[in-house]
């Protein structure tokens, strides 16, 4: 069985475990729900920001799913392809998270 990576959430201080939906931002690792709570004031004022944050959430869910499928896949070529796609999702999600979190008033 593989060892899951763990971090401390920058907002609530609880453990963030690989396999949960989370992200990294300027303050460090954060549970997705904690990020939404922290940004909620902005979300209710800005529908466009809320839409981007929801899209970012789906990207992070895709990352979690890709990691699970990478572990599930048996063929090394398939694992590598899933890994490539996961890395692309991680790059896109990181850029979008940064854009959303740095555009706060």
mmCIF file of the C-alpha atoms, coordinates in Angstrom:
data_MODEL
# 
_entry.id   MODEL 
# 
loop_
_atom_site.group_PDB 
_atom_site.id 
_atom_site.type_symbol 
_atom_site.label_atom_id 
_atom_site.label_alt_id 
_atom_site.label_comp_id 
_atom_site.label_asym_id 
_atom_site.label_entity_id 
_atom_site.label_seq_id 
_atom_site.pdbx_PDB_ins_code 
_atom_site.Cartn_x 
_atom_site.Cartn_y 
_atom_site.Cartn_z 
_atom_site.occupancy 
_atom_site.B_iso_or_equiv 
_atom_site.pdbx_formal_charge 
_atom_site.auth_seq_id 
_atom_site.auth_comp_id 
_atom_site.auth_asym_id 
_atom_site.auth_atom_id 
_atom_site.pdbx_PDB_model_num 
ATOM 1   C CA . UNK A 1 1   ? 0.000   0.000  0.000   1.00 0.00 ? 1   UNK A CA 1 
ATOM 2   C CA . UNK A 1 2   ? 1.359   3.419  -0.868  1.00 0.00 ? 2   UNK A CA 1 
ATOM 3   C CA . UNK A 1 3   ? 1.949   6.130  1.730   1.00 0.00 ? 3   UNK A CA 1 
ATOM 4   C CA . UNK A 1 4   ? -0.377  9.150  1.423   1.00 0.00 ? 4   UNK A CA 1 
ATOM 5   C CA . UNK A 1 5   ? 1.160   12.611 1.661   1.00 0.00 ? 5   UNK A CA 1 
ATOM 6   C CA . UNK A 1 6   ? -0.100  14.866 4.461   1.00 0.00 ? 6   UNK A CA 1 
ATOM 7   C CA . UNK A 1 7   ? 0.031   18.599 5.128   1.00 0.00 ? 7   UNK A CA 1 
ATOM 8   C CA . UNK A 1 8   ? -1.448  21.058 7.641   1.00 0.00 ? 8   UNK A CA 1 
ATOM 9   C CA . UNK A 1 9   ? -4.300  23.286 6.386   1.00 0.00 ? 9   UNK A CA 1 
ATOM 10  C CA . UNK A 1 10  ? -3.303  26.956 6.436   1.00 0.00 ? 10  UNK A CA 1 
ATOM 11  C CA . UNK A 1 11  ? -6.852  27.981 7.396   1.00 0.00 ? 11  UNK A CA 1 
ATOM 12  C CA . UNK A 1 12  ? -8.215  25.447 9.915   1.00 0.00 ? 12  UNK A CA 1 
ATOM 13  C CA . UNK A 1 13  ? -4.958  23.835 11.033  1.00 0.00 ? 13  UNK A CA 1 
ATOM 14  C CA . UNK A 1 14  ? -6.315  20.314 10.537  1.00 0.00 ? 14  UNK A CA 1 
ATOM 15  C CA . UNK A 1 15  ? -4.592  17.632 8.492   1.00 0.00 ? 15  UNK A CA 1 
ATOM 16  C CA . UNK A 1 16  ? -4.868  17.698 4.699   1.00 0.00 ? 16  UNK A CA 1 
ATOM 17  C CA . UNK A 1 17  ? -4.433  14.214 3.246   1.00 0.00 ? 17  UNK A CA 1 
ATOM 18  C CA . UNK A 1 18  ? -3.651  13.293 -0.338  1.00 0.00 ? 18  UNK A CA 1 
ATOM 19  C CA . UNK A 1 19  ? -6.935  12.081 -1.835  1.00 0.00 ? 19  UNK A CA 1 
ATOM 20  C CA . UNK A 1 20  ? -8.960  14.938 -0.375  1.00 0.00 ? 20  UNK A CA 1 
ATOM 21  C CA . UNK A 1 21  ? -9.863  17.899 -2.563  1.00 0.00 ? 21  UNK A CA 1 
ATOM 22  C CA . UNK A 1 22  ? -7.370  20.616 -1.624  1.00 0.00 ? 22  UNK A CA 1 
ATOM 23  C CA . UNK A 1 23  ? -5.044  23.152 -3.168  1.00 0.00 ? 23  UNK A CA 1 
ATOM 24  C CA . UNK A 1 24  ? -1.960  25.186 -2.398  1.00 0.00 ? 24  UNK A CA 1 
ATOM 25  C CA . UNK A 1 25  ? -1.967  28.977 -2.323  1.00 0.00 ? 25  UNK A CA 1 
ATOM 26  C CA . UNK A 1 26  ? 0.212   31.759 -0.931  1.00 0.00 ? 26  UNK A CA 1 
ATOM 27  C CA . UNK A 1 27  ? -0.506  30.719 2.683   1.00 0.00 ? 27  UNK A CA 1 
ATOM 28  C CA . UNK A 1 28  ? 0.163   27.019 2.014   1.00 0.00 ? 28  UNK A CA 1 
ATOM 29  C CA . UNK A 1 29  ? -1.993  23.899 1.632   1.00 0.00 ? 29  UNK A CA 1 
ATOM 30  C CA . UNK A 1 30  ? -5.717  24.361 2.255   1.00 0.00 ? 30  UNK A CA 1 
ATOM 31  C CA . UNK A 1 31  ? -8.830  22.169 2.252   1.00 0.00 ? 31  UNK A CA 1 
ATOM 32  C CA . UNK A 1 32  ? -11.106 23.200 -0.592  1.00 0.00 ? 32  UNK A CA 1 
ATOM 33  C CA . UNK A 1 33  ? -13.950 23.951 1.802   1.00 0.00 ? 33  UNK A CA 1 
ATOM 34  C CA . UNK A 1 34  ? -11.654 26.125 3.938   1.00 0.00 ? 34  UNK A CA 1 
ATOM 35  C CA . UNK A 1 35  ? -10.615 28.121 0.861   1.00 0.00 ? 35  UNK A CA 1 
ATOM 36  C CA . UNK A 1 36  ? -14.242 28.653 -0.130  1.00 0.00 ? 36  UNK A CA 1 
ATOM 37  C CA . UNK A 1 37  ? -15.068 29.765 3.411   1.00 0.00 ? 37  UNK A CA 1 
ATOM 38  C CA . UNK A 1 38  ? -12.126 32.178 3.486   1.00 0.00 ? 38  UNK A CA 1 
ATOM 39  C CA . UNK A 1 39  ? -13.139 33.684 0.150   1.00 0.00 ? 39  UNK A CA 1 
ATOM 40  C CA . UNK A 1 40  ? -16.897 33.642 0.772   1.00 0.00 ? 40  UNK A CA 1 
ATOM 41  C CA . UNK A 1 41  ? -17.115 37.408 1.214   1.00 0.00 ? 41  UNK A CA 1 
ATOM 42  C CA . UNK A 1 42  ? -15.713 37.882 -2.256  1.00 0.00 ? 42  UNK A CA 1 
ATOM 43  C CA . UNK A 1 43  ? -17.929 35.158 -3.715  1.00 0.00 ? 43  UNK A CA 1 
ATOM 44  C CA . UNK A 1 44  ? -21.170 36.753 -2.696  1.00 0.00 ? 44  UNK A CA 1 
ATOM 45  C CA . UNK A 1 45  ? -20.111 40.085 -4.203  1.00 0.00 ? 45  UNK A CA 1 
ATOM 46  C CA . UNK A 1 46  ? -18.616 38.752 -7.425  1.00 0.00 ? 46  UNK A CA 1 
ATOM 47  C CA . UNK A 1 47  ? -20.455 36.115 -9.437  1.00 0.00 ? 47  UNK A CA 1 
ATOM 48  C CA . UNK A 1 48  ? -17.582 35.804 -11.929 1.00 0.00 ? 48  UNK A CA 1 
ATOM 49  C CA . UNK A 1 49  ? -15.132 34.991 -9.129  1.00 0.00 ? 49  UNK A CA 1 
ATOM 50  C CA . UNK A 1 50  ? -17.578 32.426 -7.759  1.00 0.00 ? 50  UNK A CA 1 
ATOM 51  C CA . UNK A 1 51  ? -17.792 30.786 -11.188 1.00 0.00 ? 51  UNK A CA 1 
ATOM 52  C CA . UNK A 1 52  ? -14.001 30.630 -11.488 1.00 0.00 ? 52  UNK A CA 1 
ATOM 53  C CA . UNK A 1 53  ? -13.665 29.204 -7.987  1.00 0.00 ? 53  UNK A CA 1 
ATOM 54  C CA . UNK A 1 54  ? -16.218 26.489 -8.763  1.00 0.00 ? 54  UNK A CA 1 
ATOM 55  C CA . UNK A 1 55  ? -14.339 25.647 -11.977 1.00 0.00 ? 55  UNK A CA 1 
ATOM 56  C CA . UNK A 1 56  ? -11.098 25.483 -9.993  1.00 0.00 ? 56  UNK A CA 1 
ATOM 57  C CA . UNK A 1 57  ? -12.821 23.058 -7.612  1.00 0.00 ? 57  UNK A CA 1 
ATOM 58  C CA . UNK A 1 58  ? -13.650 20.718 -10.487 1.00 0.00 ? 58  UNK A CA 1 
ATOM 59  C CA . UNK A 1 59  ? -10.050 20.854 -11.699 1.00 0.00 ? 59  UNK A CA 1 
ATOM 60  C CA . UNK A 1 60  ? -8.907  19.772 -8.237  1.00 0.00 ? 60  UNK A CA 1 
ATOM 61  C CA . UNK A 1 61  ? -11.463 16.956 -8.173  1.00 0.00 ? 61  UNK A CA 1 
ATOM 62  C CA . UNK A 1 62  ? -10.005 15.852 -11.513 1.00 0.00 ? 62  UNK A CA 1 
ATOM 63  C CA . UNK A 1 63  ? -6.530  15.781 -9.967  1.00 0.00 ? 63  UNK A CA 1 
ATOM 64  C CA . UNK A 1 64  ? -7.751  13.536 -7.145  1.00 0.00 ? 64  UNK A CA 1 
ATOM 65  C CA . UNK A 1 65  ? -9.485  11.239 -9.622  1.00 0.00 ? 65  UNK A CA 1 
ATOM 66  C CA . UNK A 1 66  ? -6.404  11.080 -11.862 1.00 0.00 ? 66  UNK A CA 1 
ATOM 67  C CA . UNK A 1 67  ? -4.244  10.067 -8.887  1.00 0.00 ? 67  UNK A CA 1 
ATOM 68  C CA . UNK A 1 68  ? -6.698  7.294  -8.034  1.00 0.00 ? 68  UNK A CA 1 
ATOM 69  C CA . UNK A 1 69  ? -6.794  6.085  -11.636 1.00 0.00 ? 69  UNK A CA 1 
ATOM 70  C CA . UNK A 1 70  ? -3.010  6.225  -11.914 1.00 0.00 ? 70  UNK A CA 1 
ATOM 71  C CA . UNK A 1 71  ? -2.818  3.929  -8.912  1.00 0.00 ? 71  UNK A CA 1 
ATOM 72  C CA . UNK A 1 72  ? -5.520  1.655  -10.382 1.00 0.00 ? 72  UNK A CA 1 
ATOM 73  C CA . UNK A 1 73  ? -4.037  1.354  -13.882 1.00 0.00 ? 73  UNK A CA 1 
ATOM 74  C CA . UNK A 1 74  ? -1.882  -1.713 -14.511 1.00 0.00 ? 74  UNK A CA 1 
ATOM 75  C CA . UNK A 1 75  ? -0.195  -0.871 -17.805 1.00 0.00 ? 75  UNK A CA 1 
ATOM 76  C CA . UNK A 1 76  ? 2.814   1.447  -17.394 1.00 0.00 ? 76  UNK A CA 1 
ATOM 77  C CA . UNK A 1 77  ? 1.929   3.328  -20.618 1.00 0.00 ? 77  UNK A CA 1 
ATOM 78  C CA . UNK A 1 78  ? -1.540  4.012  -19.257 1.00 0.00 ? 78  UNK A CA 1 
ATOM 79  C CA . UNK A 1 79  ? -0.140  5.115  -15.898 1.00 0.00 ? 79  UNK A CA 1 
ATOM 80  C CA . UNK A 1 80  ? 2.235   7.515  -17.663 1.00 0.00 ? 80  UNK A CA 1 
ATOM 81  C CA . UNK A 1 81  ? -0.563  8.997  -19.792 1.00 0.00 ? 81  UNK A CA 1 
ATOM 82  C CA . UNK A 1 82  ? -2.745  9.535  -16.721 1.00 0.00 ? 82  UNK A CA 1 
ATOM 83  C CA . UNK A 1 83  ? 0.257   11.089 -14.939 1.00 0.00 ? 83  UNK A CA 1 
ATOM 84  C CA . UNK A 1 84  ? 0.790   13.506 -17.862 1.00 0.00 ? 84  UNK A CA 1 
ATOM 85  C CA . UNK A 1 85  ? -2.857  14.566 -17.801 1.00 0.00 ? 85  UNK A CA 1 
ATOM 86  C CA . UNK A 1 86  ? -2.771  14.960 -14.004 1.00 0.00 ? 86  UNK A CA 1 
ATOM 87  C CA . UNK A 1 87  ? 0.268   17.218 -14.262 1.00 0.00 ? 87  UNK A CA 1 
ATOM 88  C CA . UNK A 1 88  ? -1.503  19.353 -16.851 1.00 0.00 ? 88  UNK A CA 1 
ATOM 89  C CA . UNK A 1 89  ? -4.515  19.640 -14.536 1.00 0.00 ? 89  UNK A CA 1 
ATOM 90  C CA . UNK A 1 90  ? -2.213  20.562 -11.628 1.00 0.00 ? 90  UNK A CA 1 
ATOM 91  C CA . UNK A 1 91  ? -0.574  23.312 -13.670 1.00 0.00 ? 91  UNK A CA 1 
ATOM 92  C CA . UNK A 1 92  ? -3.903  24.726 -14.824 1.00 0.00 ? 92  UNK A CA 1 
ATOM 93  C CA . UNK A 1 93  ? -5.406  24.508 -11.337 1.00 0.00 ? 93  UNK A CA 1 
ATOM 94  C CA . UNK A 1 94  ? -2.387  26.208 -9.747  1.00 0.00 ? 94  UNK A CA 1 
ATOM 95  C CA . UNK A 1 95  ? -2.599  29.099 -12.194 1.00 0.00 ? 95  UNK A CA 1 
ATOM 96  C CA . UNK A 1 96  ? -6.340  29.512 -11.677 1.00 0.00 ? 96  UNK A CA 1 
ATOM 97  C CA . UNK A 1 97  ? -6.059  29.281 -7.869  1.00 0.00 ? 97  UNK A CA 1 
ATOM 98  C CA . UNK A 1 98  ? -3.338  31.930 -7.921  1.00 0.00 ? 98  UNK A CA 1 
ATOM 99  C CA . UNK A 1 99  ? -5.412  34.173 -10.178 1.00 0.00 ? 99  UNK A CA 1 
ATOM 100 C CA . UNK A 1 100 ? -8.460  33.886 -7.928  1.00 0.00 ? 100 UNK A CA 1 
ATOM 101 C CA . UNK A 1 101 ? -6.658  34.311 -4.605  1.00 0.00 ? 101 UNK A CA 1 
ATOM 102 C CA . UNK A 1 102 ? -4.509  37.256 -5.670  1.00 0.00 ? 102 UNK A CA 1 
ATOM 103 C CA . UNK A 1 103 ? -7.351  39.262 -7.228  1.00 0.00 ? 103 UNK A CA 1 
ATOM 104 C CA . UNK A 1 104 ? -9.096  39.817 -3.870  1.00 0.00 ? 104 UNK A CA 1 
ATOM 105 C CA . UNK A 1 105 ? -9.841  43.415 -2.904  1.00 0.00 ? 105 UNK A CA 1 
# 
